[in-house]
């Protein structure tokens, strides 16, 4: 008989809960890891680029929720998470204007799309369809989002989606050469 913890574990998938990836989560093909850390230094339990560093010296700042779902619903274009739409970075400024907010240097930004709630409320068949198609709402792979994050001096950028980026990868992704494992 499944007790409450069993239900929690069955419903909580590694990429469907709060998580922060360490800088060794992804390697740029042909370039290596962040700050030139060599492949040999990346070992399980090792200190190089691990997320445990953030527990040793936590990131603390003002949290800012950007309600993209609310904006798009108000504009008459609610997100169709089953289709896995690609978002452009300009939606962030529009949502902030709607909220009467602005990003301050060092903010911890969370983008609300409604995807996580939609996925958790979906039936098993719909979840399986979306997973097998590797389809999820997210930001289009482009230089605009990293530029937006940099220009606004954001300390942490997070979304309520499977990944920050849209899946499948946008065919026009400029990152196909540096992230061929993910097709850009």
FIGU-195040 format. One record per residue: residue in three letters; residue number from 1; y, z, x of N, C-alpha, C in turn. Coordinates in steps of 0.001 Angstrom, whole numbers, plus 500000, padded with zeros to 6 digits. Example, Ala and Ser with C-alpha at 12.3 -4.5 7.8 and 13.67 -1.06 7.14 Angstrom:
<recs>
+------+-----+--------+--------+--------+--------+--------+--------+--------+--------+--------+
! type ! seq !     nY !     nZ !     nX !    caY !    caZ !    caX !     cY !     cZ !     cX !
+------+-----+--------+--------+--------+--------+--------+--------+--------+--------+--------+
!  ALA !   1 ! 494310 ! 507800 ! 513190 ! 495500 ! 507800 ! 512300 ! 496700 ! 507800 ! 513200 !
!  SER !   2 ! 497750 ! 507080 ! 512850 ! 498940 ! 507140 ! 513670 ! 500030 ! 507870 ! 512900 !
+------+-----+--------+--------+--------+--------+--------+--------+--------+--------+--------+
</recs>
This chain:
<recs>
+------+-----+--------+--------+--------+--------+--------+--------+--------+--------+--------+
! type ! seq !     nY !     nZ !     nX !    caY !    caZ !    caX !     cY !     cZ !     cX !
+------+-----+--------+--------+--------+--------+--------+--------+--------+--------+--------+
!  UNK !   1 ! 498817 ! 500000 ! 500844 ! 500000 ! 500000 ! 500000 ! 501243 ! 500000 ! 500887 !
!  UNK !   2 ! 502169 ! 499147 ! 500567 ! 503376 ! 498988 ! 501371 ! 504432 ! 500016 ! 500971 !
!  UNK !   3 ! 504810 ! 500858 ! 501912 ! 505868 ! 501832 ! 501662 ! 507222 ! 501170 ! 501902 !
!  UNK !   4 ! 508282 ! 501873 ! 501631 ! 509641 ! 501331 ! 501777 ! 509912 ! 500714 ! 503152 !
!  UNK !   5 ! 509520 ! 501371 ! 504278 ! 509791 ! 500752 ! 505580 ! 509118 ! 499390 ! 505737 !
!  UNK !   6 ! 507951 ! 499220 ! 505138 ! 507243 ! 497948 ! 505213 ! 508071 ! 496858 ! 504532 !
!  UNK !   7 ! 508637 ! 497172 ! 503386 ! 509470 ! 496217 ! 502667 ! 510688 ! 495857 ! 503505 !
!  UNK !   8 ! 511295 ! 496857 ! 504109 ! 512471 ! 496617 ! 504943 ! 512118 ! 495684 ! 506084 !
!  UNK !   9 ! 511027 ! 495928 ! 506787 ! 510645 ! 495089 ! 507916 ! 510287 ! 493679 ! 507478 !
!  UNK !  10 ! 509649 ! 493535 ! 506323 ! 509279 ! 492205 ! 505843 ! 510525 ! 491395 ! 505487 !
!  UNK !  11 ! 511558 ! 492059 ! 504976 ! 512771 ! 491381 ! 504537 ! 513802 ! 491217 ! 505642 !
!  UNK !  12 ! 513631 ! 491942 ! 506729 ! 514640 ! 491929 ! 507788 ! 514119 ! 491122 ! 508962 !
!  UNK !  13 ! 514641 ! 489932 ! 509099 ! 514209 ! 489047 ! 510174 ! 515169 ! 489182 ! 511345 !
!  UNK !  14 ! 514729 ! 488897 ! 512543 ! 515549 ! 489101 ! 513731 ! 516910 ! 488413 ! 513643 !
!  UNK !  15 ! 516976 ! 487258 ! 513026 ! 518250 ! 486546 ! 512954 ! 518931 ! 486743 ! 511603 !
!  UNK !  16 ! 518448 ! 487640 ! 510783 ! 519043 ! 487843 ! 509458 ! 519598 ! 489256 ! 509323 !
!  UNK !  17 ! 519889 ! 489877 ! 510441 ! 520468 ! 491216 ! 510424 ! 521614 ! 491245 ! 511415 !
!  UNK !  18 ! 522266 ! 492374 ! 511501 ! 523341 ! 492497 ! 512487 ! 522757 ! 492347 ! 513877 !
!  UNK !  19 ! 523384 ! 491516 ! 514659 ! 522919 ! 491336 ! 516031 ! 524051 ! 490806 ! 516884 !
!  UNK !  20 ! 524012 ! 491119 ! 518137 ! 524927 ! 490550 ! 519116 ! 524056 ! 490052 ! 520253 !
!  UNK !  21 ! 524211 ! 488781 ! 520580 ! 523439 ! 488220 ! 521691 ! 524117 ! 488562 ! 523009 !
!  UNK !  22 ! 523309 ! 488891 ! 524023 ! 523839 ! 489063 ! 525363 ! 524172 ! 487697 ! 525951 !
!  UNK !  23 ! 524864 ! 487690 ! 527064 ! 525265 ! 486426 ! 527678 ! 524094 ! 485678 ! 528309 !
!  UNK !  24 ! 522899 ! 486278 ! 528308 ! 521733 ! 485552 ! 528815 ! 520910 ! 484952 ! 527678 !
!  UNK !  25 ! 521421 ! 485045 ! 526471 ! 520722 ! 484481 ! 525313 ! 520577 ! 482969 ! 525446 !
!  UNK !  26 ! 521593 ! 482305 ! 525945 ! 521566 ! 480851 ! 526099 ! 521985 ! 480463 ! 527503 !
!  UNK !  27 ! 521357 ! 479453 ! 527991 ! 521637 ! 478901 ! 529311 ! 522156 ! 477487 ! 529116 !
!  UNK !  28 ! 523217 ! 477136 ! 529773 ! 523758 ! 475780 ! 529688 ! 522996 ! 474898 ! 530667 !
!  UNK !  29 ! 522249 ! 473948 ! 530147 ! 521455 ! 473052 ! 530987 ! 522334 ! 472371 ! 532024 !
!  UNK !  30 ! 521879 ! 472414 ! 533255 ! 522622 ! 471802 ! 534340 ! 523707 ! 472697 ! 534907 !
!  UNK !  31 ! 523983 ! 473817 ! 534241 ! 525042 ! 474725 ! 534689 ! 524517 ! 476127 ! 534976 !
!  UNK !  32 ! 523540 ! 476557 ! 534220 ! 522988 ! 477894 ! 534396 ! 523580 ! 478902 ! 533428 !
!  UNK !  33 ! 523428 ! 480175 ! 533796 ! 523903 ! 481253 ! 532946 ! 525360 ! 481571 ! 533233 !
!  UNK !  34 ! 525933 ! 482351 ! 532346 ! 527324 ! 482779 ! 532452 ! 527626 ! 483326 ! 533848 !
!  UNK !  35 ! 528772 ! 482965 ! 534365 ! 529281 ! 483464 ! 535639 ! 528392 ! 483103 ! 536826 !
!  UNK !  36 ! 527556 ! 482053 ! 536663 ! 526719 ! 481596 ! 537771 ! 525519 ! 482471 ! 538077 !
!  UNK !  37 ! 525156 ! 483365 ! 537161 ! 523989 ! 484232 ! 537388 ! 522741 ! 483347 ! 537483 !
!  UNK !  38 ! 521965 ! 483489 ! 538563 ! 520797 ! 482625 ! 538754 ! 519660 ! 482953 ! 537795 !
!  UNK !  39 ! 518825 ! 481964 ! 537538 ! 517680 ! 482131 ! 536644 ! 516812 ! 483318 ! 537056 !
!  UNK !  40 ! 516591 ! 483495 ! 538356 ! 515710 ! 484563 ! 538850 ! 516227 ! 485961 ! 538497 !
!  UNK !  41 ! 517511 ! 486096 ! 538258 ! 518086 ! 487410 ! 537923 ! 517889 ! 487774 ! 536457 !
!  UNK !  42 ! 517454 ! 486824 ! 535648 ! 517265 ! 487062 ! 534220 ! 515815 ! 487460 ! 533974 !
!  UNK !  43 ! 515592 ! 488760 ! 533903 ! 514243 ! 489298 ! 533679 ! 514306 ! 490350 ! 532575 !
!  UNK !  44 ! 513208 ! 490484 ! 531850 ! 513144 ! 491476 ! 530776 ! 513471 ! 492855 ! 531325 !
!  UNK !  45 ! 514377 ! 493535 ! 530672 ! 514768 ! 494878 ! 531082 ! 515764 ! 494923 ! 532218 !
!  UNK !  46 ! 516061 ! 493756 ! 532822 ! 517011 ! 493705 ! 533926 ! 518446 ! 493805 ! 533430 !
!  UNK !  47 ! 519342 ! 494223 ! 534297 ! 520724 ! 494440 ! 533866 ! 521595 ! 493189 ! 533767 !
!  UNK !  48 ! 521194 ! 492102 ! 534395 ! 522068 ! 490928 ! 534454 ! 522327 ! 490333 ! 533072 !
!  UNK !  49 ! 523586 ! 490358 ! 532647 ! 524062 ! 489735 ! 531421 ! 523396 ! 490252 ! 530147 !
!  UNK !  50 ! 522806 ! 491409 ! 530185 ! 522141 ! 491960 ! 529003 ! 523108 ! 492591 ! 528021 !
!  UNK !  51 ! 522695 ! 492623 ! 526766 ! 523527 ! 493190 ! 525709 ! 523657 ! 494705 ! 525853 !
!  UNK !  52 ! 522783 ! 495332 ! 526627 ! 522871 ! 496776 ! 526835 ! 524194 ! 497175 ! 527495 !
!  UNK !  53 ! 524833 ! 496253 ! 528174 ! 526128 ! 496546 ! 528795 ! 527165 ! 496927 ! 527745 !
!  UNK !  54 ! 527035 ! 496356 ! 526547 ! 527995 ! 496665 ! 525490 ! 527752 ! 498048 ! 524914 !
!  UNK !  55 ! 526554 ! 498585 ! 525073 ! 526296 ! 499959 ! 524652 ! 526841 ! 500933 ! 525692 !
!  UNK !  56 ! 526806 ! 500518 ! 526964 ! 527324 ! 501374 ! 528034 ! 528847 ! 501476 ! 527978 !
!  UNK !  57 ! 529496 ! 500398 ! 527637 ! 530951 ! 500368 ! 527511 ! 531260 ! 499589 ! 526231 !
!  UNK !  58 ! 531288 ! 500281 ! 525091 ! 531398 ! 499607 ! 523792 ! 532676 ! 498795 ! 523622 !
!  UNK !  59 ! 532556 ! 497797 ! 522777 ! 533716 ! 497018 ! 522376 ! 534279 ! 497696 ! 521134 !
!  UNK !  60 ! 535526 ! 498075 ! 521196 ! 536181 ! 498751 ! 520076 ! 537473 ! 498013 ! 519781 !
!  UNK !  61 ! 537756 ! 497791 ! 518532 ! 538983 ! 497106 ! 518176 ! 539159 ! 497040 ! 516676 !
!  UNK !  62 ! 540176 ! 496351 ! 516272 ! 540456 ! 496172 ! 514856 ! 539499 ! 495137 ! 514291 !
!  UNK !  63 ! 538855 ! 495458 ! 513197 ! 537986 ! 494514 ! 512516 ! 538780 ! 493679 ! 511535 !
!  UNK !  64 ! 538484 ! 492390 ! 511484 ! 539174 ! 491482 ! 510579 ! 538139 ! 490603 ! 509887 !
!  UNK !  65 ! 538041 ! 490717 ! 508579 ! 537128 ! 489895 ! 507789 ! 537894 ! 488682 ! 507269 !
!  UNK !  66 ! 537408 ! 487489 ! 507586 ! 538022 ! 486261 ! 507097 ! 537127 ! 485711 ! 505987 !
!  UNK !  67 ! 537655 ! 485690 ! 504775 ! 536879 ! 485334 ! 503589 ! 536913 ! 483831 ! 503320 !
!  UNK !  68 ! 536078 ! 483097 ! 504029 ! 535981 ! 481651 ! 503852 ! 535353 ! 481334 ! 502500 !
!  UNK !  69 ! 534359 ! 482101 ! 502079 ! 533713 ! 481860 ! 500784 ! 534727 ! 481966 ! 499650 !
!  UNK !  70 ! 535566 ! 482995 ! 499684 ! 536573 ! 483177 ! 498643 ! 537582 ! 482048 ! 498629 !
!  UNK !  71 ! 538017 ! 481628 ! 499811 ! 538975 ! 480528 ! 499908 ! 538407 ! 479256 ! 499294 !
!  UNK !  72 ! 537217 ! 478873 ! 499721 ! 536645 ! 477609 ! 499263 ! 536326 ! 477642 ! 497774 !
!  UNK !  73 ! 535896 ! 478784 ! 497262 ! 535667 ! 478909 ! 495816 ! 536985 ! 478744 ! 495061 !
!  UNK !  74 ! 538036 ! 479356 ! 495572 ! 539357 ! 479242 ! 494949 ! 539879 ! 477806 ! 494995 !
!  UNK !  75 ! 539555 ! 477086 ! 496058 ! 539977 ! 475688 ! 496190 ! 539113 ! 474737 ! 495351 !
!  UNK !  76 ! 538098 ! 475290 ! 494664 ! 537224 ! 474464 ! 493837 ! 536121 ! 473774 ! 494605 !
!  UNK !  77 ! 535855 ! 474253 ! 495817 ! 534804 ! 473659 ! 496653 ! 533892 ! 474760 ! 497200 !
!  UNK !  78 ! 533210 ! 475505 ! 496291 ! 532352 ! 476592 ! 496779 ! 531254 ! 476062 ! 497696 !
!  UNK !  79 ! 530858 ! 476892 ! 498642 ! 529837 ! 476488 ! 499607 ! 528479 ! 476330 ! 498930 !
!  UNK !  80 ! 527808 ! 475224 ! 499215 ! 526456 ! 474969 ! 498734 ! 525513 ! 475283 ! 499892 !
!  UNK !  81 ! 525092 ! 476539 ! 499974 ! 524289 ! 476978 ! 501118 ! 522940 ! 476273 ! 501201 !
!  UNK !  82 ! 522426 ! 475811 ! 500090 ! 521160 ! 475073 ! 500136 ! 521320 ! 473799 ! 500969 !
!  UNK !  83 ! 522478 ! 473167 ! 500874 ! 522745 ! 471938 ! 501629 ! 523116 ! 472226 ! 503080 !
!  UNK !  84 ! 523547 ! 473447 ! 503380 ! 523911 ! 473804 ! 504749 ! 525144 ! 473094 ! 505243 !
!  UNK !  85 ! 526278 ! 473279 ! 504586 ! 527484 ! 472546 ! 504990 ! 528033 ! 472964 ! 506350 !
!  UNK !  86 ! 528709 ! 472009 ! 506984 ! 529387 ! 472260 ! 508255 ! 530829 ! 472658 ! 507966 !
!  UNK !  87 ! 531270 ! 473730 ! 508583 ! 532641 ! 474212 ! 508435 ! 533464 ! 473779 ! 509636 !
!  UNK !  88 ! 534721 ! 473463 ! 509406 ! 535637 ! 473148 ! 510495 ! 536518 ! 474358 ! 510767 !
!  UNK !  89 ! 537005 ! 474492 ! 511984 ! 537782 ! 475664 ! 512387 ! 539055 ! 475840 ! 511570 !
!  UNK !  90 ! 539602 ! 474753 ! 511037 ! 540848 ! 474884 ! 510266 ! 540695 ! 475746 ! 509021 !
!  UNK !  91 ! 539469 ! 475903 ! 508536 ! 539243 ! 476741 ! 507360 ! 539611 ! 478203 ! 507651 !
!  UNK !  92 ! 539535 ! 478598 ! 508904 ! 539874 ! 479976 ! 509281 ! 541358 ! 480255 ! 509059 !
!  UNK !  93 ! 542209 ! 479340 ! 509487 ! 543650 ! 479520 ! 509292 ! 544019 ! 479483 ! 507815 !
!  UNK !  94 ! 543377 ! 478612 ! 507059 ! 543646 ! 478553 ! 505615 ! 543246 ! 479851 ! 504928 !
!  UNK !  95 ! 542087 ! 480391 ! 505295 ! 541623 ! 481646 ! 504694 ! 542548 ! 482800 ! 505085 !
!  UNK !  96 ! 542966 ! 482827 ! 506333 ! 543895 ! 483880 ! 506772 ! 545214 ! 483803 ! 506004 !
!  UNK !  97 ! 545725 ! 482601 ! 505798 ! 546973 ! 482433 ! 505049 ! 546798 ! 482938 ! 503626 !
!  UNK !  98 ! 545665 ! 482621 ! 503014 ! 545368 ! 483082 ! 501649 ! 545341 ! 484593 ! 501584 !
!  UNK !  99 ! 544819 ! 485215 ! 502632 ! 544700 ! 486674 ! 502691 ! 546001 ! 487350 ! 503131 !
!  UNK ! 100 ! 546950 ! 486571 ! 503613 ! 548179 ! 487162 ! 504133 ! 547938 ! 487950 ! 505405 !
!  UNK ! 101 ! 546978 ! 487486 ! 506192 ! 546588 ! 488171 ! 507430 ! 546790 ! 487251 ! 508611 !
!  UNK ! 102 ! 546730 ! 487839 ! 509787 ! 546747 ! 487061 ! 511018 ! 545859 ! 487756 ! 512035 !
!  UNK ! 103 ! 545348 ! 486967 ! 512960 ! 544521 ! 487502 ! 514033 ! 545443 ! 488102 ! 515084 !
!  UNK ! 104 ! 545068 ! 489287 ! 515558 ! 545790 ! 489920 ! 516660 ! 544899 ! 489871 ! 517900 !
!  UNK ! 105 ! 545498 ! 489786 ! 519079 ! 544679 ! 489767 ! 520296 ! 543723 ! 490958 ! 520332 !
!  UNK ! 106 ! 542459 ! 490672 ! 520646 ! 541448 ! 491718 ! 520739 ! 540722 ! 492014 ! 519444 !
!  UNK ! 107 ! 541057 ! 491305 ! 518361 ! 540390 ! 491554 ! 517080 ! 538901 ! 491241 ! 517142 !
!  UNK ! 108 ! 538158 ! 491952 ! 516320 ! 536741 ! 491708 ! 516102 ! 536671 ! 490959 ! 514770 !
!  UNK ! 109 ! 536418 ! 489673 ! 514820 ! 536503 ! 488811 ! 513647 ! 535124 ! 488583 ! 513043 !
!  UNK ! 110 ! 535017 ! 488816 ! 511734 ! 533801 ! 488539 ! 510974 ! 534151 ! 487527 ! 509900 !
!  UNK ! 111 ! 533396 ! 486440 ! 509850 ! 533638 ! 485392 ! 508866 ! 532635 ! 485542 ! 507726 !
!  UNK ! 112 ! 533167 ! 485682 ! 506511 ! 532322 ! 485794 ! 505322 ! 532169 ! 484426 ! 504670 !
!  UNK ! 113 ! 530928 ! 483931 ! 504656 ! 530619 ! 482679 ! 503961 ! 529767 ! 482923 ! 502727 !
!  UNK ! 114 ! 529145 ! 484085 ! 502651 ! 528235 ! 484388 ! 501553 ! 526810 ! 483941 ! 501822 !
!  UNK ! 115 ! 526561 ! 483329 ! 502989 ! 525225 ! 482802 ! 503276 ! 524161 ! 483896 ! 503302 !
!  UNK ! 116 ! 524428 ! 484997 ! 503967 ! 523408 ! 486047 ! 504092 ! 522972 ! 486555 ! 502719 !
!  UNK ! 117 ! 523922 ! 486831 ! 501836 ! 523585 ! 487297 ! 500485 ! 522813 ! 486225 ! 499741 !
!  UNK ! 118 ! 523260 ! 484963 ! 499868 ! 522568 ! 483862 ! 499210 ! 521124 ! 483774 ! 499686 !
!  UNK ! 119 ! 520914 ! 483837 ! 500995 ! 519573 ! 483713 ! 501558 ! 518688 ! 484878 ! 501129 !
!  UNK ! 120 ! 519204 ! 486096 ! 501162 ! 518413 ! 487265 ! 500774 ! 518077 ! 487254 ! 499289 !
!  UNK ! 121 ! 518929 ! 486666 ! 498461 ! 518673 ! 486581 ! 497020 ! 517800 ! 485389 ! 496639 !
!  UNK ! 122 ! 517610 ! 484446 ! 497565 ! 516819 ! 483244 ! 497284 ! 515345 ! 483615 ! 497124 !
!  UNK ! 123 ! 514624 ! 482819 ! 496333 ! 513187 ! 483063 ! 496200 ! 512463 ! 482550 ! 497449 !
!  UNK ! 124 ! 511195 ! 482927 ! 497565 ! 510411 ! 482572 ! 498756 ! 510347 ! 481063 ! 498983 !
!  UNK ! 125 ! 510248 ! 480299 ! 497903 ! 510146 ! 478842 ! 498022 ! 511429 ! 478245 ! 498615 !
!  UNK ! 126 ! 512570 ! 478707 ! 498144 ! 513837 ! 478192 ! 498652 ! 514047 ! 478617 ! 500110 !
!  UNK ! 127 ! 513707 ! 479852 ! 500436 ! 513814 ! 480303 ! 501829 ! 512955 ! 479430 ! 502739 !
!  UNK ! 128 ! 511726 ! 479161 ! 502302 ! 510807 ! 478342 ! 503103 ! 511364 ! 476923 ! 503271 !
!  UNK ! 129 ! 511943 ! 476379 ! 502214 ! 512537 ! 475034 ! 502288 ! 513647 ! 474984 ! 503338 !
!  UNK ! 130 ! 514530 ! 475964 ! 503294 ! 515668 ! 475998 ! 504211 ! 515195 ! 476214 ! 505649 !
!  UNK ! 131 ! 514221 ! 477114 ! 505825 ! 513699 ! 477372 ! 507179 ! 513003 ! 476139 ! 507742 !
!  UNK ! 132 ! 512155 ! 475505 ! 506948 ! 511409 ! 474357 ! 507472 ! 512337 ! 473185 ! 507773 !
!  UNK ! 133 ! 513442 ! 473079 ! 507063 ! 514410 ! 472013 ! 507325 ! 515371 ! 472404 ! 508443 !
!  UNK ! 134 ! 515280 ! 473646 ! 508931 ! 516222 ! 474164 ! 509943 ! 517656 ! 473839 ! 509525 !
!  UNK ! 135 ! 517981 ! 474274 ! 508294 ! 519261 ! 473952 ! 507682 ! 519987 ! 475256 ! 507351 !
!  UNK ! 136 ! 521242 ! 475352 ! 507788 ! 522033 ! 476542 ! 507482 ! 523514 ! 476243 ! 507607 !
!  UNK ! 137 ! 524283 ! 476840 ! 506709 ! 525739 ! 476779 ! 506766 ! 526212 ! 477315 ! 508109 !
!  UNK ! 138 ! 527230 ! 476703 ! 508655 ! 527795 ! 477186 ! 509914 ! 528948 ! 476306 ! 510355 !
!  UNK ! 139 ! 529526 ! 476642 ! 511481 ! 530647 ! 475865 ! 512009 ! 530135 ! 474630 ! 512744 !
!  UNK ! 140 ! 530831 ! 473541 ! 512519 ! 530511 ! 472272 ! 513176 ! 530602 ! 472454 ! 514697 !
!  UNK ! 141 ! 529650 ! 471881 ! 515421 ! 529695 ! 471898 ! 516874 ! 530851 ! 471006 ! 517310 !
!  UNK ! 142 ! 531885 ! 471626 ! 517843 ! 533073 ! 470892 ! 518278 ! 533829 ! 471769 ! 519262 !
!  UNK ! 143 ! 534834 ! 471209 ! 519874 ! 535675 ! 472001 ! 520776 ! 536697 ! 472826 ! 520007 !
!  UNK ! 144 ! 536883 ! 472536 ! 518727 ! 537920 ! 473210 ! 517943 ! 537637 ! 474702 ! 517751 !
!  UNK ! 145 ! 536391 ! 475083 ! 517430 ! 536111 ! 476504 ! 517200 ! 536273 ! 477328 ! 518478 !
!  UNK ! 146 ! 535673 ! 476936 ! 519599 ! 535917 ! 477720 ! 520817 ! 537398 ! 477785 ! 521183 !
!  UNK ! 147 ! 538111 ! 476688 ! 520954 ! 539547 ! 476680 ! 521231 ! 540281 ! 477672 ! 520313 !
!  UNK ! 148 ! 539913 ! 477694 ! 519032 ! 540530 ! 478613 ! 518065 ! 540292 ! 480061 ! 518498 !
!  UNK ! 149 ! 539050 ! 480362 ! 518865 ! 538704 ! 481727 ! 519294 ! 539495 ! 482098 ! 520548 !
!  UNK ! 150 ! 539567 ! 481190 ! 521501 ! 540314 ! 481436 ! 522751 ! 541805 ! 481608 ! 522476 !
!  UNK ! 151 ! 542369 ! 480686 ! 521728 ! 543803 ! 480722 ! 521454 ! 544228 ! 481992 ! 520704 !
!  UNK ! 152 ! 543328 ! 482513 ! 519869 ! 543636 ! 483730 ! 519110 ! 543243 ! 485004 ! 519870 !
!  UNK ! 153 ! 542673 ! 484831 ! 521052 ! 542276 ! 485958 ! 521918 ! 541356 ! 486942 ! 521192 !
!  UNK ! 154 ! 540366 ! 486388 ! 520503 ! 539391 ! 487166 ! 519741 ! 538399 ! 487824 ! 520701 !
!  UNK ! 155 ! 538132 ! 489103 ! 520501 ! 537176 ! 489819 ! 521358 ! 535737 ! 489569 ! 520923 !
!  UNK ! 156 ! 535489 ! 489566 ! 519621 ! 534153 ! 489319 ! 519075 ! 534323 ! 488417 ! 517860 !
!  UNK ! 157 ! 533479 ! 487394 ! 517777 ! 533494 ! 486472 ! 516636 ! 532097 ! 486466 ! 516043 !
!  UNK ! 158 ! 531991 ! 486748 ! 514759 ! 530685 ! 486825 ! 514110 ! 530764 ! 486193 ! 512727 !
!  UNK ! 159 ! 529618 ! 485801 ! 512227 ! 529529 ! 485245 ! 510881 ! 528368 ! 485883 ! 510140 !
!  UNK ! 160 ! 528314 ! 485678 ! 508843 ! 527183 ! 486163 ! 508050 ! 526163 ! 485054 ! 507838 !
!  UNK ! 161 ! 526096 ! 484133 ! 508792 ! 525181 ! 482997 ! 508702 ! 524029 ! 483164 ! 509706 !
!  UNK ! 162 ! 523039 ! 482286 ! 509613 ! 521885 ! 482340 ! 510521 ! 522327 ! 482214 ! 511965 !
!  UNK ! 163 ! 523232 ! 481304 ! 512210 ! 523833 ! 481099 ! 513528 ! 525301 ! 480790 ! 513265 !
!  UNK ! 164 ! 526138 ! 480963 ! 514246 ! 527548 ! 480603 ! 514058 ! 527651 ! 479108 ! 513765 !
!  UNK ! 165 ! 526824 ! 478303 ! 514441 ! 526857 ! 476855 ! 514311 ! 526026 ! 476375 ! 513128 !
!  UNK ! 166 ! 526438 ! 475247 ! 512561 ! 525694 ! 474625 ! 511478 ! 524347 ! 474123 ! 511996 !
!  UNK ! 167 ! 523359 ! 474163 ! 511134 ! 522047 ! 473582 ! 511434 ! 521693 ! 472637 ! 510298 !
!  UNK ! 168 ! 521151 ! 471471 ! 510612 ! 520915 ! 470958 ! 511952 ! 522232 ! 470651 ! 512657 !
!  UNK ! 169 ! 522124 ! 470440 ! 513954 ! 523291 ! 470153 ! 514777 ! 523996 ! 468900 ! 514251 !
!  UNK ! 170 ! 525319 ! 468977 ! 514209 ! 526125 ! 467838 ! 513784 ! 525873 ! 466664 ! 514738 !
!  UNK ! 171 ! 525606 ! 465477 ! 514205 ! 525314 ! 464326 ! 515066 ! 526430 ! 463995 ! 516059 !
!  UNK ! 172 ! 527647 ! 464388 ! 515757 ! 528759 ! 464110 ! 516649 ! 529050 ! 465219 ! 517639 !
!  UNK ! 173 ! 528129 ! 466143 ! 517808 ! 528345 ! 467277 ! 518704 ! 528691 ! 466827 ! 520124 !
!  UNK ! 174 ! 529771 ! 467385 ! 520693 ! 530117 ! 467046 ! 522073 ! 529291 ! 467825 ! 523094 !
!  UNK ! 175 ! 528356 ! 468649 ! 522615 ! 527596 ! 469513 ! 523518 ! 526175 ! 469038 ! 523781 !
!  UNK ! 176 ! 525871 ! 467796 ! 523437 ! 524495 ! 467314 ! 523627 ! 524077 ! 467305 ! 525096 !
!  UNK ! 177 ! 525024 ! 467151 ! 526007 ! 524699 ! 467149 ! 527428 ! 524487 ! 468528 ! 528017 !
!  UNK ! 178 ! 525094 ! 469557 ! 527417 ! 524985 ! 470914 ! 527972 ! 524013 ! 471786 ! 527185 !
!  UNK ! 179 ! 523588 ! 471331 ! 526024 ! 522624 ! 472104 ! 525234 ! 521568 ! 471178 ! 524632 !
!  UNK ! 180 ! 520865 ! 470405 ! 525499 ! 519897 ! 469444 ! 524975 ! 518705 ! 470095 ! 524265 !
!  UNK ! 181 ! 518409 ! 471355 ! 524611 ! 517296 ! 472038 ! 523959 ! 517537 ! 472181 ! 522460 !
!  UNK ! 182 ! 518818 ! 472279 ! 522083 ! 519191 ! 472418 ! 520681 ! 519788 ! 471128 ! 520126 !
!  UNK ! 183 ! 519687 ! 470060 ! 520877 ! 520274 ! 468758 ! 520508 ! 521790 ! 468853 ! 520393 !
!  UNK ! 184 ! 522396 ! 469770 ! 521136 ! 523852 ! 469857 ! 521173 ! 524405 ! 470953 ! 520357 !
+------+-----+--------+--------+--------+--------+--------+--------+--------+--------+--------+
</recs>
